[in-house]
């Protein structure tokens, strides 16, 4: 079962693209699914509820800051980004409605898996997905009315009722089953991820089949909007978390949670309340966000070993090692150690976040200022802000995993060797 699930997650993007191509060529093979989309989505929500545990909700109480920020990011960034793209590119009303709808939906069902693969905070991701989903009957109609009410008629009450029936009740039923019939739910959980992926694929193919003709007319332009929507959401989600001094571990989860939407819900609402063309952005988003999420998770999840070069000629005299992004140079292999590599990797992080040039300018200027203050080359070097951070944390081999953006700034106030 684990192998089957891993296969689906590894090749989901490829499989879904192939299925979409087939649904474009033979739409009648999939359009019959359309009347059952709400039932399919409710089944996915039931399986999500089944995967929850009481510990997931305890995690909210233990770390409320991350969850609250994640919910704010989810329901603020994505609708506003959609509105910005509509203002800039002016798509037709139906496409604009679909784009706003995607932005107003809760976190996607695959975000927890992507967070796990990215080595982010899975507990935070699960809590945020659960709470954003439970808030969807209120937040999605309200935000849709707020941002799209000026150009389409929106029945907030009908949307609330539909989303409650499709999301809240199935999730609660799944959660109830997981805590009351533990043996049965345990067996069902083993199949849940694979079944969820199949159901989401069926929803996407049904929406694509209904839009086969219009996708050929609008596909490229809508794909561009969808890609921008997703990528900007991922970037701003990460930046938002860093702005509030969350760790990289938490920031990964919030970025993925923000950028990956419940496009199945968006498609279901679009078909029921608006038009097949309004469901097109959600179908394309479902394809693309799994591709971008997989790429980002793979990038973040890999333990990238630093590029270390042992060379006396490149390494300055009296230095054991230096960093010239992305390389670490060491004067002799005997000096290589976990502490040295960690020290230089801290410099790599500093250089990356200051776009290299900023790092070298500050490094040289601060050294010259310190030289005037201390009148000692060693003290001037040791009190460069970047060296202060590196020396203070070089023995903590897990430091970079939880390091915040521009973490060197507080070290302007700390002196070494005084």
C-alpha atoms as a printed R data frame, in Angstrom:
    type eleno elety resid chain resno       x      y       z
1   ATOM     1    CA   UNK     A     1   0.000  0.000   0.000
2   ATOM     2    CA   UNK     A     2   2.825  2.392   0.844
3   ATOM     3    CA   UNK     A     3   4.437  1.664  -2.510
4   ATOM     4    CA   UNK     A     4   1.194  2.453  -4.326
5   ATOM     5    CA   UNK     A     5   0.793  5.705  -2.404
6   ATOM     6    CA   UNK     A     6   4.408  6.695  -3.067
7   ATOM     7    CA   UNK     A     7   3.926  5.945  -6.757
8   ATOM     8    CA   UNK     A     8   0.895  8.226  -6.926
9   ATOM     9    CA   UNK     A     9   2.718 11.071  -5.184
10  ATOM    10    CA   UNK     A    10   5.869 10.673  -7.280
11  ATOM    11    CA   UNK     A    11   4.104 10.570 -10.620
12  ATOM    12    CA   UNK     A    12   0.893 12.474  -9.919
13  ATOM    13    CA   UNK     A    13   1.859 15.504 -12.005
14  ATOM    14    CA   UNK     A    14   2.797 13.368 -15.004
15  ATOM    15    CA   UNK     A    15  -0.315 11.200 -14.734
16  ATOM    16    CA   UNK     A    16  -2.643 14.188 -14.350
17  ATOM    17    CA   UNK     A    17  -1.131 15.936 -17.382
18  ATOM    18    CA   UNK     A    18  -1.646 12.795 -19.483
19  ATOM    19    CA   UNK     A    19  -5.229 12.479 -18.249
20  ATOM    20    CA   UNK     A    20  -5.922 16.130 -19.030
21  ATOM    21    CA   UNK     A    21  -4.633 15.638 -22.583
22  ATOM    22    CA   UNK     A    22  -6.933 12.620 -22.959
23  ATOM    23    CA   UNK     A    23  -9.890 14.569 -21.541
24  ATOM    24    CA   UNK     A    24  -9.239 17.330 -24.086
25  ATOM    25    CA   UNK     A    25  -9.175 14.828 -26.959
26  ATOM    26    CA   UNK     A    26 -12.034 12.671 -25.669
27  ATOM    27    CA   UNK     A    27 -14.084 14.887 -23.321
28  ATOM    28    CA   UNK     A    28 -17.078 12.540 -23.372
29  ATOM    29    CA   UNK     A    29 -15.024  9.984 -21.469
30  ATOM    30    CA   UNK     A    30 -15.026 12.269 -18.423
31  ATOM    31    CA   UNK     A    31 -17.972 14.706 -18.638
32  ATOM    32    CA   UNK     A    32 -20.279 12.064 -17.132
33  ATOM    33    CA   UNK     A    33 -18.431 12.613 -13.859
34  ATOM    34    CA   UNK     A    34 -19.558 16.270 -13.605
35  ATOM    35    CA   UNK     A    35 -22.878 15.629 -11.754
36  ATOM    36    CA   UNK     A    36 -20.970 13.704  -9.088
37  ATOM    37    CA   UNK     A    37 -18.194 16.221  -8.407
38  ATOM    38    CA   UNK     A    38 -19.668 17.335  -5.076
39  ATOM    39    CA   UNK     A    39 -19.866 13.718  -3.931
40  ATOM    40    CA   UNK     A    40 -16.268 13.091  -4.988
41  ATOM    41    CA   UNK     A    41 -15.105 16.207  -3.149
42  ATOM    42    CA   UNK     A    42 -17.077 15.239  -0.048
43  ATOM    43    CA   UNK     A    43 -15.343 11.852  -0.145
44  ATOM    44    CA   UNK     A    44 -11.944 13.562  -0.251
45  ATOM    45    CA   UNK     A    45 -12.941 15.703   2.739
46  ATOM    46    CA   UNK     A    46 -14.105 12.598   4.604
47  ATOM    47    CA   UNK     A    47 -10.695 10.997   4.038
48  ATOM    48    CA   UNK     A    48  -9.001 14.166   5.309
49  ATOM    49    CA   UNK     A    49 -11.131 14.010   8.465
50  ATOM    50    CA   UNK     A    50 -10.194 10.369   8.817
51  ATOM    51    CA   UNK     A    51  -6.492 11.274   8.827
52  ATOM    52    CA   UNK     A    52  -6.887 13.777  11.684
53  ATOM    53    CA   UNK     A    53  -6.131 13.023  15.308
54  ATOM    54    CA   UNK     A    54  -6.701 14.802  18.589
55  ATOM    55    CA   UNK     A    55  -2.967 15.562  18.707
56  ATOM    56    CA   UNK     A    56  -3.341 17.724  15.606
57  ATOM    57    CA   UNK     A    57  -5.648 20.063  17.489
58  ATOM    58    CA   UNK     A    58  -3.432 20.042  20.574
59  ATOM    59    CA   UNK     A    59  -0.629 21.367  18.371
60  ATOM    60    CA   UNK     A    60  -2.754 24.465  17.673
61  ATOM    61    CA   UNK     A    61  -2.849 25.287  21.369
62  ATOM    62    CA   UNK     A    62   0.875 24.696  21.765
63  ATOM    63    CA   UNK     A    63   1.932 26.919  18.847
64  ATOM    64    CA   UNK     A    64  -0.952 29.260  17.977
65  ATOM    65    CA   UNK     A    65   1.226 31.957  16.408
66  ATOM    66    CA   UNK     A    66   2.246 29.872  13.402
67  ATOM    67    CA   UNK     A    67  -1.289 28.624  12.764
68  ATOM    68    CA   UNK     A    68  -2.825 32.106  13.041
69  ATOM    69    CA   UNK     A    69  -0.233 33.584  10.680
70  ATOM    70    CA   UNK     A    70  -0.784 30.722   8.258
71  ATOM    71    CA   UNK     A    71  -4.548 31.350   8.205
72  ATOM    72    CA   UNK     A    72  -4.004 35.080   7.687
73  ATOM    73    CA   UNK     A    73  -1.591 34.360   4.860
74  ATOM    74    CA   UNK     A    74  -4.023 31.869   3.303
75  ATOM    75    CA   UNK     A    75  -7.073 34.113   3.310
76  ATOM    76    CA   UNK     A    76  -5.344 37.444   2.636
77  ATOM    77    CA   UNK     A    77  -2.523 36.843   0.187
78  ATOM    78    CA   UNK     A    78  -4.174 34.568  -2.371
79  ATOM    79    CA   UNK     A    79  -7.389 36.625  -2.857
80  ATOM    80    CA   UNK     A    80  -5.384 39.866  -3.089
81  ATOM    81    CA   UNK     A    81  -2.907 38.373  -5.570
82  ATOM    82    CA   UNK     A    82  -5.831 37.149  -7.701
83  ATOM    83    CA   UNK     A    83  -7.366 40.643  -7.583
84  ATOM    84    CA   UNK     A    84  -4.035 42.198  -8.605
85  ATOM    85    CA   UNK     A    85  -3.676 39.829 -11.578
86  ATOM    86    CA   UNK     A    86  -7.226 40.590 -12.691
87  ATOM    87    CA   UNK     A    87  -6.510 44.329 -12.478
88  ATOM    88    CA   UNK     A    88  -3.277 43.993 -14.468
89  ATOM    89    CA   UNK     A    89  -4.328 41.503 -17.180
90  ATOM    90    CA   UNK     A    90  -8.103 42.098 -17.342
91  ATOM    91    CA   UNK     A    91  -9.369 38.593 -18.236
92  ATOM    92    CA   UNK     A    92 -13.059 38.119 -19.076
93  ATOM    93    CA   UNK     A    93 -15.573 38.014 -16.234
94  ATOM    94    CA   UNK     A    94 -15.878 34.218 -16.078
95  ATOM    95    CA   UNK     A    95 -12.128 33.626 -15.912
96  ATOM    96    CA   UNK     A    96 -11.759 36.457 -13.381
97  ATOM    97    CA   UNK     A    97 -14.458 34.878 -11.224
98  ATOM    98    CA   UNK     A    98 -12.693 31.516 -11.346
99  ATOM    99    CA   UNK     A    99  -9.352 33.061 -10.414
100 ATOM   100    CA   UNK     A   100 -10.819 34.929  -7.439
101 ATOM   101    CA   UNK     A   101 -12.646 31.767  -6.395
102 ATOM   102    CA   UNK     A   102  -9.409 29.767  -6.331
103 ATOM   103    CA   UNK     A   103  -7.816 32.480  -4.192
104 ATOM   104    CA   UNK     A   104 -10.698 32.459  -1.704
105 ATOM   105    CA   UNK     A   105 -10.605 28.698  -1.078
106 ATOM   106    CA   UNK     A   106  -8.799 26.948   1.814
107 ATOM   107    CA   UNK     A   107  -5.502 25.101   1.642
108 ATOM   108    CA   UNK     A   108  -5.076 22.238  -0.805
109 ATOM   109    CA   UNK     A   109  -5.293 18.597   0.173
110 ATOM   110    CA   UNK     A   110  -1.740 17.902  -1.045
111 ATOM   111    CA   UNK     A   111  -0.076 20.693   0.961
112 ATOM   112    CA   UNK     A   112   0.588 18.433   3.967
113 ATOM   113    CA   UNK     A   113   2.439 15.902   1.819
114 ATOM   114    CA   UNK     A   114   4.465 18.627   0.083
115 ATOM   115    CA   UNK     A   115   5.385 20.112   3.477
116 ATOM   116    CA   UNK     A   116   6.548 16.706   4.644
117 ATOM   117    CA   UNK     A   117   8.694 16.252   1.528
118 ATOM   118    CA   UNK     A   118  10.082 19.775   1.983
119 ATOM   119    CA   UNK     A   119  11.065 18.930   5.583
120 ATOM   120    CA   UNK     A   120   8.814 21.662   6.893
121 ATOM   121    CA   UNK     A   121   6.531 21.745   9.936
122 ATOM   122    CA   UNK     A   122   3.947 19.077   9.077
123 ATOM   123    CA   UNK     A   123   1.955 19.595  12.301
124 ATOM   124    CA   UNK     A   124   1.570 23.279  11.468
125 ATOM   125    CA   UNK     A   125   0.525 22.402   7.907
126 ATOM   126    CA   UNK     A   126  -2.083 19.869   9.062
127 ATOM   127    CA   UNK     A   127  -3.517 22.294  11.643
128 ATOM   128    CA   UNK     A   128  -3.685 25.131   9.144
129 ATOM   129    CA   UNK     A   129  -5.301 22.985   6.446
130 ATOM   130    CA   UNK     A   130  -7.872 21.703   8.912
131 ATOM   131    CA   UNK     A   131  -8.771 25.122  10.311
132 ATOM   132    CA   UNK     A   132  -8.828 26.870   6.930
133 ATOM   133    CA   UNK     A   133 -11.103 24.092   5.678
134 ATOM   134    CA   UNK     A   134 -13.424 24.427   8.670
135 ATOM   135    CA   UNK     A   135 -13.512 28.206   8.167
136 ATOM   136    CA   UNK     A   136 -14.240 27.862   4.439
137 ATOM   137    CA   UNK     A   137 -18.077 28.011   4.728
138 ATOM   138    CA   UNK     A   138 -17.700 31.498   6.185
139 ATOM   139    CA   UNK     A   139 -14.504 32.841   4.618
140 ATOM   140    CA   UNK     A   140 -14.948 31.673   1.012
141 ATOM   141    CA   UNK     A   141 -18.447 33.188   0.470
142 ATOM   142    CA   UNK     A   142 -17.486 36.370   2.349
143 ATOM   143    CA   UNK     A   143 -14.244 36.943   0.422
144 ATOM   144    CA   UNK     A   144 -15.862 36.033  -2.885
145 ATOM   145    CA   UNK     A   145 -18.636 38.548  -2.235
146 ATOM   146    CA   UNK     A   146 -16.111 41.170  -1.117
147 ATOM   147    CA   UNK     A   147 -13.765 40.832  -4.107
148 ATOM   148    CA   UNK     A   148 -16.057 39.651  -6.933
149 ATOM   149    CA   UNK     A   149 -19.488 40.867  -5.860
150 ATOM   150    CA   UNK     A   150 -19.206 43.961  -8.036
151 ATOM   151    CA   UNK     A   151 -19.313 42.013 -11.300
152 ATOM   152    CA   UNK     A   152 -21.269 38.811 -10.480
153 ATOM   153    CA   UNK     A   153 -24.257 37.935  -8.355
154 ATOM   154    CA   UNK     A   154 -23.252 35.860  -5.336
155 ATOM   155    CA   UNK     A   155 -25.599 34.072  -2.958
156 ATOM   156    CA   UNK     A   156 -23.597 33.970   0.263
157 ATOM   157    CA   UNK     A   157 -26.185 31.801   2.047
158 ATOM   158    CA   UNK     A   158 -26.311 29.206  -0.736
159 ATOM   159    CA   UNK     A   159 -22.513 29.075  -0.859
160 ATOM   160    CA   UNK     A   160 -22.347 28.670   2.911
161 ATOM   161    CA   UNK     A   161 -24.833 25.781   2.786
162 ATOM   162    CA   UNK     A   162 -23.080 24.012  -0.091
163 ATOM   163    CA   UNK     A   163 -19.577 24.326   1.368
164 ATOM   164    CA   UNK     A   164 -20.832 23.129   4.759
165 ATOM   165    CA   UNK     A   165 -22.413 20.056   3.197
166 ATOM   166    CA   UNK     A   166 -19.407 19.284   1.015
167 ATOM   167    CA   UNK     A   167 -16.675 20.049   3.560
168 ATOM   168    CA   UNK     A   168 -17.674 20.420   7.212
169 ATOM   169    CA   UNK     A   169 -19.962 17.434   7.579
170 ATOM   170    CA   UNK     A   170 -17.646 14.951   5.759
171 ATOM   171    CA   UNK     A   171 -14.589 16.163   7.705
172 ATOM   172    CA   UNK     A   172 -16.386 15.844  11.034
173 ATOM   173    CA   UNK     A   173 -17.689 12.393  10.082
174 ATOM   174    CA   UNK     A   174 -14.173 11.260   9.176
175 ATOM   175    CA   UNK     A   175 -12.753 12.671  12.408
176 ATOM   176    CA   UNK     A   176 -15.512 11.016  14.455
177 ATOM   177    CA   UNK     A   177 -14.765  7.685  12.814
178 ATOM   178    CA   UNK     A   178 -11.021  8.053  13.494
179 ATOM   179    CA   UNK     A   179 -11.571  8.441  17.254
180 ATOM   180    CA   UNK     A   180 -14.454  5.995  17.753
181 ATOM   181    CA   UNK     A   181 -13.665  3.082  15.418
182 ATOM   182    CA   UNK     A   182  -9.901  3.150  15.600
183 ATOM   183    CA   UNK     A   183  -9.207 -0.277  14.115
184 ATOM   184    CA   UNK     A   184 -11.441  0.301  11.084
185 ATOM   185    CA   UNK     A   185 -10.167  3.848  10.573
186 ATOM   186    CA   UNK     A   186  -6.568  2.635  10.782
187 ATOM   187    CA   UNK     A   187  -7.182  0.233   7.900
188 ATOM   188    CA   UNK     A   188  -8.965  2.903   5.880
189 ATOM   189    CA   UNK     A   189  -6.154  5.432   6.470
190 ATOM   190    CA   UNK     A   190  -3.741  3.184   4.594
191 ATOM   191    CA   UNK     A   191  -5.799  3.620   1.441
192 ATOM   192    CA   UNK     A   192  -6.823  7.232   2.022
193 ATOM   193    CA   UNK     A   193  -3.939  9.055   0.259
194 ATOM   194    CA   UNK     A   194  -4.176  6.964  -2.916
195 ATOM   195    CA   UNK     A   195  -7.975  7.192  -3.069
196 ATOM   196    CA   UNK     A   196  -7.839 10.969  -2.501
197 ATOM   197    CA   UNK     A   197  -5.446 11.412  -5.419
198 ATOM   198    CA   UNK     A   198  -7.671  9.329  -7.712
199 ATOM   199    CA   UNK     A   199 -10.770 11.329  -6.716
200 ATOM   200    CA   UNK     A   200  -9.003 14.679  -7.252
201 ATOM   201    CA   UNK     A   201  -7.808 13.457 -10.666
202 ATOM   202    CA   UNK     A   202 -11.393 12.540 -11.601
203 ATOM   203    CA   UNK     A   203 -12.599 16.032 -10.628
204 ATOM   204    CA   UNK     A   204  -9.869 17.707 -12.685
205 ATOM   205    CA   UNK     A   205 -10.586 15.541 -15.726
206 ATOM   206    CA   UNK     A   206 -14.322 16.209 -15.492
207 ATOM   207    CA   UNK     A   207 -13.773 19.977 -15.368
208 ATOM   208    CA   UNK     A   208 -11.279 19.757 -18.250
209 ATOM   209    CA   UNK     A   209 -13.720 17.701 -20.330
210 ATOM   210    CA   UNK     A   210 -16.445 20.295 -19.792
211 ATOM   211    CA   UNK     A   211 -14.018 23.020 -20.873
212 ATOM   212    CA   UNK     A   212 -12.386 21.147 -23.774
213 ATOM   213    CA   UNK     A   213 -13.350 23.732 -26.384
214 ATOM   214    CA   UNK     A   214 -12.853 26.826 -24.246
215 ATOM   215    CA   UNK     A   215  -9.493 25.575 -22.972
216 ATOM   216    CA   UNK     A   216  -8.201 25.630 -26.545
217 ATOM   217    CA   UNK     A   217  -9.337 29.260 -26.820
218 ATOM   218    CA   UNK     A   218  -8.339 30.567 -23.382
219 ATOM   219    CA   UNK     A   219  -5.940 27.895 -22.126
220 ATOM   220    CA   UNK     A   220  -2.595 29.634 -22.624
221 ATOM   221    CA   UNK     A   221  -3.675 32.972 -21.173
222 ATOM   222    CA   UNK     A   222  -5.363 31.328 -18.179
223 ATOM   223    CA   UNK     A   223  -2.355 29.075 -17.581
224 ATOM   224    CA   UNK     A   224  -0.172 32.185 -17.340
225 ATOM   225    CA   UNK     A   225  -2.464 33.729 -14.723
226 ATOM   226    CA   UNK     A   226  -2.628 30.486 -12.754
227 ATOM   227    CA   UNK     A   227   1.160 30.084 -12.711
228 ATOM   228    CA   UNK     A   228   1.666 33.677 -11.556
229 ATOM   229    CA   UNK     A   229  -1.031 33.284  -8.899
230 ATOM   230    CA   UNK     A   230   0.598 30.177  -7.485
231 ATOM   231    CA   UNK     A   231   4.233 31.334  -7.620
232 ATOM   232    CA   UNK     A   232   3.511 34.749  -6.107
233 ATOM   233    CA   UNK     A   233   1.493 33.032  -3.374
234 ATOM   234    CA   UNK     A   234   4.367 30.678  -2.536
235 ATOM   235    CA   UNK     A   235   6.866 33.553  -2.427
236 ATOM   236    CA   UNK     A   236   4.695 35.925  -0.386
237 ATOM   237    CA   UNK     A   237   3.673 33.129   1.993
238 ATOM   238    CA   UNK     A   238   7.325 32.484   2.822
239 ATOM   239    CA   UNK     A   239   8.112 36.212   3.065
240 ATOM   240    CA   UNK     A   240   5.081 36.768   5.322
241 ATOM   241    CA   UNK     A   241   6.273 34.071   7.724
242 ATOM   242    CA   UNK     A   242   9.809 35.478   7.757
243 ATOM   243    CA   UNK     A   243   8.437 38.967   8.390
244 ATOM   244    CA   UNK     A   244   7.066 37.708  11.704
245 ATOM   245    CA   UNK     A   245  10.346 35.975  12.608
246 ATOM   246    CA   UNK     A   246   9.149 32.415  12.137
247 ATOM   247    CA   UNK     A   247  11.807 29.774  11.579
248 ATOM   248    CA   UNK     A   248  12.622 28.365   8.159
249 ATOM   249    CA   UNK     A   249  10.995 25.136   9.336
250 ATOM   250    CA   UNK     A   250   7.659 26.928   9.889
251 ATOM   251    CA   UNK     A   251   8.073 29.239   6.896
252 ATOM   252    CA   UNK     A   252   8.233 26.296   4.502
253 ATOM   253    CA   UNK     A   253   4.870 25.070   5.772
254 ATOM   254    CA   UNK     A   254   3.238 28.489   5.496
255 ATOM   255    CA   UNK     A   255   4.611 29.075   1.984
256 ATOM   256    CA   UNK     A   256   3.258 25.752   0.717
257 ATOM   257    CA   UNK     A   257  -0.024 26.157   2.576
258 ATOM   258    CA   UNK     A   258  -0.501 29.602   1.048
259 ATOM   259    CA   UNK     A   259   0.380 28.688  -2.522
260 ATOM   260    CA   UNK     A   260  -1.501 25.373  -2.746
261 ATOM   261    CA   UNK     A   261  -5.285 25.816  -2.855
262 ATOM   262    CA   UNK     A   262  -8.236 23.436  -2.632
263 ATOM   263    CA   UNK     A   263  -8.861 23.715  -6.359
264 ATOM   264    CA   UNK     A   264 -11.319 20.817  -6.233
265 ATOM   265    CA   UNK     A   265 -13.622 22.913  -4.048
266 ATOM   266    CA   UNK     A   266 -13.174 25.910  -6.362
267 ATOM   267    CA   UNK     A   267 -14.104 23.813  -9.385
268 ATOM   268    CA   UNK     A   268 -17.146 22.350  -7.655
269 ATOM   269    CA   UNK     A   269 -18.441 25.797  -6.643
270 ATOM   270    CA   UNK     A   270 -17.756 27.236 -10.100
271 ATOM   271    CA   UNK     A   271 -19.748 24.508 -11.854
272 ATOM   272    CA   UNK     A   272 -22.664 24.729  -9.449
273 ATOM   273    CA   UNK     A   273 -22.984 28.508  -9.115
274 ATOM   274    CA   UNK     A   274 -21.284 30.048 -12.162
275 ATOM   275    CA   UNK     A   275 -20.170 28.437 -15.450
276 ATOM   276    CA   UNK     A   276 -17.833 25.739 -16.828
277 ATOM   277    CA   UNK     A   277 -15.415 28.470 -17.972
278 ATOM   278    CA   UNK     A   278 -15.252 29.780 -14.391
279 ATOM   279    CA   UNK     A   279 -14.048 26.319 -13.381
280 ATOM   280    CA   UNK     A   280 -11.138 26.411 -15.849
281 ATOM   281    CA   UNK     A   281  -8.684 28.260 -13.519
282 ATOM   282    CA   UNK     A   282  -9.301 25.675 -10.785
283 ATOM   283    CA   UNK     A   283  -8.629 22.767 -13.176
284 ATOM   284    CA   UNK     A   284  -5.385 24.332 -14.377
285 ATOM   285    CA   UNK     A   285  -4.414 25.310 -10.833
286 ATOM   286    CA   UNK     A   286  -4.866 21.709  -9.705
287 ATOM   287    CA   UNK     A   287  -2.364 20.603 -12.325
288 ATOM   288    CA   UNK     A   288   0.150 23.388 -11.871
289 ATOM   289    CA   UNK     A   289   0.271 23.667  -8.075
290 ATOM   290    CA   UNK     A   290   1.142 19.986  -7.822
291 ATOM   291    CA   UNK     A   291   3.995 20.510 -10.278
292 ATOM   292    CA   UNK     A   292   5.354 23.636  -8.551
293 ATOM   293    CA   UNK     A   293   4.769 22.136  -5.105
294 ATOM   294    CA   UNK     A   294   6.679 18.996  -6.048
295 ATOM   295    CA   UNK     A   295   9.602 21.013  -7.429
296 ATOM   296    CA   UNK     A   296   9.750 23.259  -4.362
297 ATOM   297    CA   UNK     A   297   9.427 20.332  -1.956
298 ATOM   298    CA   UNK     A   298  12.187 18.489  -3.766
299 ATOM   299    CA   UNK     A   299  14.432 21.563  -3.637
300 ATOM   300    CA   UNK     A   300  13.809 22.230   0.044
301 ATOM   301    CA   UNK     A   301  13.820 18.579   1.040
302 ATOM   302    CA   UNK     A   302  17.172 17.622  -0.376
303 ATOM   303    CA   UNK     A   303  20.149 17.801   1.963
304 ATOM   304    CA   UNK     A   304  22.396 19.730  -0.360
305 ATOM   305    CA   UNK     A   305  26.036 19.127   0.549
306 ATOM   306    CA   UNK     A   306  28.236 22.213   0.215
307 ATOM   307    CA   UNK     A   307  30.831 22.351  -2.548
308 ATOM   308    CA   UNK     A   308  34.144 22.188  -0.688
309 ATOM   309    CA   UNK     A   309  37.461 22.769  -2.458
310 ATOM   310    CA   UNK     A   310  40.786 22.204  -0.676
311 ATOM   311    CA   UNK     A   311  43.287 24.700  -2.062
312 ATOM   312    CA   UNK     A   312  46.139 26.618  -0.414
313 ATOM   313    CA   UNK     A   313  46.446 28.891  -3.430
314 ATOM   314    CA   UNK     A   314  42.872 30.212  -3.244
315 ATOM   315    CA   UNK     A   315  42.543 30.311   0.554
316 ATOM   316    CA   UNK     A   316  44.264 33.459   1.922
317 ATOM   317    CA   UNK     A   317  47.273 33.075   4.182
318 ATOM   318    CA   UNK     A   318  46.420 32.574   7.872
319 ATOM   319    CA   UNK     A   319  42.841 31.502   6.964
320 ATOM   320    CA   UNK     A   320  41.643 27.930   7.432
321 ATOM   321    CA   UNK     A   321  38.666 28.506   5.153
322 ATOM   322    CA   UNK     A   322  36.677 31.119   3.228
323 ATOM   323    CA   UNK     A   323  33.391 31.177   1.331
324 ATOM   324    CA   UNK     A   324  32.916 32.510  -2.179
325 ATOM   325    CA   UNK     A   325  29.332 31.611  -3.016
326 ATOM   326    CA   UNK     A   326  28.544 28.794  -3.651
327 ATOM   327    CA   UNK     A   327  31.997 27.352  -2.857
328 ATOM   328    CA   UNK     A   328  33.784 26.732   0.435
329 ATOM   329    CA   UNK     A   329  37.584 26.844   0.145
330 ATOM   330    CA   UNK     A   330  39.769 25.226   2.782
331 ATOM   331    CA   UNK     A   331  43.554 25.613   3.052
332 ATOM   332    CA   UNK     A   332  44.185 21.994   4.097
333 ATOM   333    CA   UNK     A   333  42.081 18.858   4.414
334 ATOM   334    CA   UNK     A   334  43.194 18.489   8.048
335 ATOM   335    CA   UNK     A   335  41.197 21.619   8.870
336 ATOM   336    CA   UNK     A   336  37.942 20.219   7.506
337 ATOM   337    CA   UNK     A   337  35.401 19.665  10.275
338 ATOM   338    CA   UNK     A   338  31.654 19.886  10.824
339 ATOM   339    CA   UNK     A   339  32.169 23.116  12.747
340 ATOM   340    CA   UNK     A   340  34.167 24.752   9.944
341 ATOM   341    CA   UNK     A   341  31.683 23.660   7.281
342 ATOM   342    CA   UNK     A   342  28.772 24.907   9.378
343 ATOM   343    CA   UNK     A   343  30.550 28.246   9.927
344 ATOM   344    CA   UNK     A   344  31.036 28.701   6.179
345 ATOM   345    CA   UNK     A   345  27.501 27.543   5.370
346 ATOM   346    CA   UNK     A   346  26.209 30.330   7.617
347 ATOM   347    CA   UNK     A   347  28.182 32.713   5.371
348 ATOM   348    CA   UNK     A   348  26.583 31.102   2.303
349 ATOM   349    CA   UNK     A   349  23.142 31.839   3.783
350 ATOM   350    CA   UNK     A   350  24.180 35.432   4.503
351 ATOM   351    CA   UNK     A   351  25.542 35.927   0.990
352 ATOM   352    CA   UNK     A   352  22.426 34.459  -0.610
353 ATOM   353    CA   UNK     A   353  19.980 36.675   1.277
354 ATOM   354    CA   UNK     A   354  22.045 39.823   0.541
355 ATOM   355    CA   UNK     A   355  22.482 38.903  -3.144
356 ATOM   356    CA   UNK     A   356  26.274 38.540  -2.764
357 ATOM   357    CA   UNK     A   357  27.160 42.183  -3.477
358 ATOM   358    CA   UNK     A   358  25.431 43.460  -0.340
359 ATOM   359    CA   UNK     A   359  27.302 40.903   1.750
360 ATOM   360    CA   UNK     A   360  30.745 41.847   0.444
361 ATOM   361    CA   UNK     A   361  30.094 45.593   0.740
362 ATOM   362    CA   UNK     A   362  28.944 45.326   4.361
363 ATOM   363    CA   UNK     A   363  31.769 42.897   5.153
364 ATOM   364    CA   UNK     A   364  34.497 45.254   3.914
365 ATOM   365    CA   UNK     A   365  32.939 48.435   5.359
366 ATOM   366    CA   UNK     A   366  32.364 46.854   8.772
367 ATOM   367    CA   UNK     A   367  35.915 45.500   8.831
368 ATOM   368    CA   UNK     A   368  37.338 48.970   8.118
369 ATOM   369    CA   UNK     A   369  35.150 50.541  10.824
370 ATOM   370    CA   UNK     A   370  36.222 47.878  13.314
371 ATOM   371    CA   UNK     A   371  39.852 48.440  12.400
372 ATOM   372    CA   UNK     A   372  39.513 52.102  13.406
373 ATOM   373    CA   UNK     A   373  37.696 51.146  16.629
374 ATOM   374    CA   UNK     A   374  39.870 48.233  17.794
375 ATOM   375    CA   UNK     A   375  43.191 49.016  16.035
376 ATOM   376    CA   UNK     A   376  43.691 45.270  15.845
377 ATOM   377    CA   UNK     A   377  43.220 43.172  12.696
378 ATOM   378    CA   UNK     A   378  42.065 40.034  14.514
379 ATOM   379    CA   UNK     A   379  39.513 41.905  16.619
380 ATOM   380    CA   UNK     A   380  38.365 43.859  13.573
381 ATOM   381    CA   UNK     A   381  37.785 40.587  11.715
382 ATOM   382    CA   UNK     A   382  36.121 38.773  14.637
383 ATOM   383    CA   UNK     A   383  33.662 41.640  15.153
384 ATOM   384    CA   UNK     A   384  32.417 41.818  11.585
385 ATOM   385    CA   UNK     A   385  28.692 41.265  11.962
386 ATOM   386    CA   UNK     A   386  28.684 38.178   9.713
387 ATOM   387    CA   UNK     A   387  31.559 36.612  11.646
388 ATOM   388    CA   UNK     A   388  29.837 37.287  14.947
389 ATOM   389    CA   UNK     A   389  26.810 35.291  13.842
390 ATOM   390    CA   UNK     A   390  28.935 32.490  12.353
391 ATOM   391    CA   UNK     A   391  31.207 32.101  15.389
392 ATOM   392    CA   UNK     A   392  28.271 32.268  17.813
393 ATOM   393    CA   UNK     A   393  26.455 29.403  16.080
394 ATOM   394    CA   UNK     A   394  29.087 27.297  14.344
395 ATOM   395    CA   UNK     A   395  28.857 24.506  16.949
396 ATOM   396    CA   UNK     A   396  25.074 24.238  16.524
397 ATOM   397    CA   UNK     A   397  24.830 21.978  13.474
398 ATOM   398    CA   UNK     A   398  21.036 22.435  13.332
399 ATOM   399    CA   UNK     A   399  21.257 26.220  13.379
400 ATOM   400    CA   UNK     A   400  20.639 26.759   9.675
401 ATOM   401    CA   UNK     A   401  17.454 24.682   9.718
402 ATOM   402    CA   UNK     A   402  15.804 27.145  12.108
403 ATOM   403    CA   UNK     A   403  17.706 30.286  11.133
404 ATOM   404    CA   UNK     A   404  15.509 33.296  10.395
405 ATOM   405    CA   UNK     A   405  15.942 35.695   7.496
406 ATOM   406    CA   UNK     A   406  18.697 38.302   8.081
407 ATOM   407    CA   UNK     A   407  19.530 36.688  11.413
408 ATOM   408    CA   UNK     A   408  22.848 38.553  11.441
409 ATOM   409    CA   UNK     A   409  21.177 41.912  12.232
410 ATOM   410    CA   UNK     A   410  21.071 41.479  16.057
411 ATOM   411    CA   UNK     A   411  24.833 40.817  15.985
412 ATOM   412    CA   UNK     A   412  25.519 44.442  15.123
413 ATOM   413    CA   UNK     A   413  25.056 45.001  18.873
414 ATOM   414    CA   UNK     A   414  27.176 42.087  20.046
415 ATOM   415    CA   UNK     A   415  30.928 42.257  20.307
416 ATOM   416    CA   UNK     A   416  33.363 39.357  20.252
417 ATOM   417    CA   UNK     A   417  36.691 39.491  21.983
418 ATOM   418    CA   UNK     A   418  36.151 42.708  23.935
